[in-house]
Amino acid sequence: MSVRPTILLYNFTDKRRRTKIQTFCAMNGIRVRMVEREQYGKPVIALVDKEAEILFGEERAFSGTNEEKRDEEQAPGQADFVEEMLMMCQVGGKMNGLLAWLRKENVIVPLKAVMTQTNQFWTSLELYHEIKREHEQMTGQG
């Protein structure tokens, strides 16, 4: 599987903020994909790689997640999330440029992640819950 540099955007409803991110990505050869709620159950890798999308399809036939633990932690009615979240997939050395661009353009996105060997198999919901928990710990909110 080969993943093209991609930014996944979640819940970016403000067109101005979304356009600023898209502008940087267009200038740097990075694809932008808006992730819809209906796709939250797919592994992240299936959102950025066509081969993985075909391989995983609609099924969650993969391992390496804490699905049971996350289901227990998830309160009723939290099968969704509304916060903006940004995931950088295979952006390599352009990541620092993107982060600097976001600061310069005053686009603050507290929930950011980089796709790793581990989290590429998580669903968007699993990723959100982990990033949210880490963000709360780092900011003293959790």
PLY file of the C-alpha trace (Angstrom):
ply
format ascii 1.0
element vertex 142
property float x
property float y
property float z
element edge 141
property int vertex1
property int vertex2
end_header
0.00 0.00 0.00
1.27 3.43 -0.84
-0.25 6.45 0.79
-0.15 9.78 -0.98
0.44 12.79 1.32
-3.01 13.56 2.68
-4.65 15.71 5.33
-7.88 14.39 6.79
-10.24 17.09 8.05
-13.07 16.44 10.46
-15.90 18.91 11.20
-14.36 21.91 9.44
-17.60 23.76 8.76
-16.03 27.24 8.60
-15.21 27.69 4.91
-12.56 30.36 5.60
-10.57 28.07 7.93
-10.95 25.10 5.60
-9.80 27.21 2.62
-6.62 28.27 4.46
-5.68 24.63 5.02
-6.58 23.70 1.45
-4.45 26.57 0.14
-1.32 25.34 1.93
-1.98 21.78 0.80
-2.51 22.80 -2.84
0.79 24.70 -2.82
2.59 21.66 -1.36
1.09 18.74 -3.26
-0.92 17.44 -0.32
-4.38 16.01 -0.90
-7.18 17.16 1.43
-10.05 14.86 2.31
-13.08 15.87 4.32
-14.15 12.89 6.44
-17.91 12.52 6.81
-19.59 11.03 9.88
-20.63 7.97 7.87
-16.92 7.16 7.46
-16.01 7.34 11.17
-16.15 3.52 11.50
-13.55 2.86 8.78
-9.86 2.44 9.59
-7.94 5.67 8.96
-5.75 3.90 6.40
-8.87 3.10 4.36
-9.62 6.85 4.17
-6.26 7.66 2.56
-5.34 4.57 0.55
-7.55 3.12 -2.21
-6.06 -0.37 -1.84
-6.80 -0.36 1.90
-10.30 0.96 1.26
-10.96 -2.02 -0.99
-9.26 -4.41 1.42
-11.17 -3.26 4.50
-14.39 -2.24 2.77
-17.14 -1.69 5.31
-15.85 -4.43 7.61
-13.65 -3.96 10.66
-11.71 -7.13 9.94
-8.44 -6.01 11.45
-6.72 -6.11 14.80
-4.45 -3.91 16.82
-7.04 -1.66 18.44
-8.50 -1.30 21.89
-12.03 -1.44 20.53
-13.58 -3.06 23.61
-11.91 -0.60 25.98
-12.94 2.38 23.86
-16.55 1.16 23.68
-16.62 1.01 27.50
-15.16 4.52 27.80
-17.56 6.00 25.30
-20.60 7.49 26.99
-24.02 6.93 25.43
-24.65 9.35 22.59
-20.93 9.90 21.88
-20.82 7.86 18.71
-20.01 11.15 17.03
-17.90 14.18 17.74
-18.28 17.79 16.70
-14.81 19.21 17.39
-12.50 19.93 14.50
-9.75 17.37 14.12
-6.91 17.22 11.62
-4.86 14.16 10.77
-1.64 14.34 8.77
-0.89 11.25 6.71
2.51 10.82 5.03
3.17 14.58 4.89
6.79 14.05 5.98
8.93 17.18 6.09
5.97 19.36 5.12
4.42 18.89 8.55
6.44 21.70 10.16
5.52 23.98 7.27
1.85 23.15 7.71
1.95 23.81 11.45
3.75 27.13 10.88
1.18 28.05 8.20
-1.69 27.27 10.57
-0.14 29.50 13.27
0.52 32.30 10.76
-3.04 32.12 9.44
-4.43 31.89 13.00
-6.10 28.53 12.35
-6.02 26.89 15.76
-6.82 23.17 15.73
-6.29 21.64 19.19
-6.95 18.08 18.01
-4.17 17.13 15.59
-2.56 13.79 14.89
0.01 12.17 12.65
-0.79 8.79 11.12
1.47 6.12 12.61
1.95 2.38 12.18
-0.38 1.90 15.15
-3.16 4.45 14.68
-3.57 3.86 10.93
-5.78 0.89 11.85
-7.93 2.85 14.31
-11.29 4.20 13.30
-11.82 7.95 13.31
-13.81 7.58 16.55
-10.99 5.66 18.23
-8.51 8.28 17.03
-10.72 11.11 18.29
-11.12 9.61 21.77
-7.36 9.02 22.11
-6.35 12.46 20.80
-9.01 14.14 22.96
-7.76 12.26 26.06
-4.13 13.18 25.31
-5.07 16.83 24.67
-6.93 17.02 27.99
-3.97 15.52 29.83
-1.52 17.94 28.21
-3.68 20.97 28.96
-4.60 19.88 32.48
-8.26 19.44 31.64
-8.43 15.69 32.19
0 1
1 2
2 3
3 4
4 5
5 6
6 7
7 8
8 9
9 10
10 11
11 12
12 13
13 14
14 15
15 16
16 17
17 18
18 19
19 20
20 21
21 22
22 23
23 24
24 25
25 26
26 27
27 28
28 29
29 30
30 31
31 32
32 33
33 34
34 35
35 36
36 37
37 38
38 39
39 40
40 41
41 42
42 43
43 44
44 45
45 46
46 47
47 48
48 49
49 50
50 51
51 52
52 53
53 54
54 55
55 56
56 57
57 58
58 59
59 60
60 61
61 62
62 63
63 64
64 65
65 66
66 67
67 68
68 69
69 70
70 71
71 72
72 73
73 74
74 75
75 76
76 77
77 78
78 79
79 80
80 81
81 82
82 83
83 84
84 85
85 86
86 87
87 88
88 89
89 90
90 91
91 92
92 93
93 94
94 95
95 96
96 97
97 98
98 99
99 100
100 101
101 102
102 103
103 104
104 105
105 106
106 107
107 108
108 109
109 110
110 111
111 112
112 113
113 114
114 115
115 116
116 117
117 118
118 119
119 120
120 121
121 122
122 123
123 124
124 125
125 126
126 127
127 128
128 129
129 130
130 131
131 132
132 133
133 134
134 135
135 136
136 137
137 138
138 139
139 140
140 141
